[in-house]
Amino acid sequence: MSERKLLYGDNLKYSTKINNPEELGKYLLKERKHLKLTQKEISEFADVGRKFIIEIEKGKTTAQLGKVFELMNSLGLELHLVKRGDS
């Protein structure tokens, strides 16, 4: 997992490259803790089970994509795809 700064218009944003489910889980855990939310709280916001949060944060390799997006949205995150070599 690597982070880099990007400039969007006049706004500085941060981009994190995620290479596998374990890195995604660690990143989502870090964001949840940064927001000072418990697994129970974020599961309620995202309308997913607490067990799902636990599994994702541990790097579960199989998950319902829609639930992953609900979780990311609840953490204030969005997904951007970049073609390799276009950075």
JOQUI-V204050 format. One record per residue. N is the residue number from 1. RES is the residue in one small letter. PHI is phi in whole degrees, 0 to 359 (none if undefined). OMEGA is omega in whole degrees, -180 to 180 (* if undefined). D_LAST is the distance of its C-alpha to the last C-alpha in Angstrom with 1 decimal. Layout:
BEGIN
n->N res->RES phi->PHI omega->OMEGA d_last->D_LAST
n->N res->RES phi->PHI omega->OMEGA d_last->D_LAST
END
This chain:
BEGIN
n->1 res->m phi->none omega->179 d_last->15.1
n->2 res->s phi->225 omega->-178 d_last->12.8
n->3 res->e phi->244 omega->175 d_last->12.3
n->4 res->r phi->217 omega->179 d_last->10.3
n->5 res->k phi->269 omega->178 d_last->11.5
n->6 res->l phi->230 omega->177 d_last->10.2
n->7 res->l phi->252 omega->176 d_last->12.6
n->8 res->y phi->249 omega->-175 d_last->14.0
n->9 res->g phi->63 omega->177 d_last->16.9
n->10 res->d phi->263 omega->-176 d_last->19.1
n->11 res->n phi->257 omega->175 d_last->18.0
n->12 res->l phi->270 omega->179 d_last->16.0
n->13 res->k phi->238 omega->177 d_last->14.5
n->14 res->y phi->246 omega->180 d_last->13.4
n->15 res->s phi->238 omega->179 d_last->10.9
n->16 res->t phi->238 omega->177 d_last->12.1
n->17 res->k phi->275 omega->180 d_last->10.9
n->18 res->i phi->250 omega->-175 d_last->14.1
n->19 res->n phi->256 omega->-176 d_last->15.1
n->20 res->n phi->196 omega->-178 d_last->18.7
n->21 res->p phi->300 omega->179 d_last->21.6
n->22 res->e phi->296 omega->178 d_last->22.8
n->23 res->e phi->294 omega->177 d_last->19.7
n->24 res->l phi->299 omega->179 d_last->19.8
n->25 res->g phi->300 omega->179 d_last->23.5
n->26 res->k phi->297 omega->-180 d_last->23.1
n->27 res->y phi->294 omega->179 d_last->20.6
n->28 res->l phi->295 omega->176 d_last->23.0
n->29 res->l phi->299 omega->180 d_last->25.9
n->30 res->k phi->300 omega->180 d_last->24.4
n->31 res->e phi->294 omega->179 d_last->23.9
n->32 res->r phi->299 omega->180 d_last->27.4
n->33 res->k phi->293 omega->177 d_last->28.9
n->34 res->h phi->300 omega->178 d_last->27.2
n->35 res->l phi->278 omega->179 d_last->28.8
n->36 res->k phi->58 omega->178 d_last->32.1
n->37 res->l phi->251 omega->174 d_last->32.6
n->38 res->t phi->277 omega->176 d_last->34.6
n->39 res->q phi->299 omega->179 d_last->33.8
n->40 res->k phi->297 omega->-179 d_last->36.8
n->41 res->e phi->297 omega->-178 d_last->35.6
n->42 res->i phi->291 omega->177 d_last->32.1
n->43 res->s phi->295 omega->177 d_last->33.7
n->44 res->e phi->290 omega->179 d_last->36.0
n->45 res->f phi->298 omega->-175 d_last->33.3
n->46 res->a phi->275 omega->-178 d_last->31.2
n->47 res->d phi->58 omega->174 d_last->34.4
n->48 res->v phi->229 omega->180 d_last->33.7
n->49 res->g phi->284 omega->178 d_last->35.9
n->50 res->r phi->298 omega->178 d_last->35.7
n->51 res->k phi->300 omega->178 d_last->35.7
n->52 res->f phi->298 omega->179 d_last->32.5
n->53 res->i phi->300 omega->-180 d_last->30.8
n->54 res->i phi->302 omega->-178 d_last->32.2
n->55 res->e phi->295 omega->179 d_last->31.0
n->56 res->i phi->297 omega->-179 d_last->27.4
n->57 res->e phi->296 omega->177 d_last->27.2
n->58 res->k phi->272 omega->176 d_last->28.5
n->59 res->g phi->92 omega->179 d_last->25.8
n->60 res->k phi->309 omega->-176 d_last->27.8
n->61 res->t phi->276 omega->177 d_last->26.3
n->62 res->t phi->237 omega->180 d_last->28.0
n->63 res->a phi->201 omega->176 d_last->28.1
n->64 res->q phi->288 omega->-176 d_last->28.7
n->65 res->l phi->302 omega->179 d_last->25.4
n->66 res->g phi->300 omega->178 d_last->27.2
n->67 res->k phi->291 omega->178 d_last->28.4
n->68 res->v phi->297 omega->178 d_last->25.0
n->69 res->f phi->294 omega->177 d_last->23.9
n->70 res->e phi->299 omega->178 d_last->27.1
n->71 res->l phi->296 omega->179 d_last->26.5
n->72 res->m phi->300 omega->179 d_last->22.9
n->73 res->n phi->300 omega->-180 d_last->24.4
n->74 res->s phi->294 omega->177 d_last->27.3
n->75 res->l phi->269 omega->180 d_last->25.1
n->76 res->g phi->78 omega->-178 d_last->23.3
n->77 res->l phi->250 omega->174 d_last->20.0
n->78 res->e phi->224 omega->-177 d_last->18.0
n->79 res->l phi->261 omega->174 d_last->15.7
n->80 res->h phi->234 omega->178 d_last->12.4
n->81 res->l phi->258 omega->180 d_last->11.0
n->82 res->v phi->230 omega->178 d_last->7.6
n->83 res->k phi->294 omega->179 d_last->8.1
n->84 res->r phi->306 omega->179 d_last->7.3
n->85 res->g phi->87 omega->-180 d_last->5.7
n->86 res->d phi->261 omega->-177 d_last->3.8
n->87 res->s phi->256 omega->* d_last->0.0
END
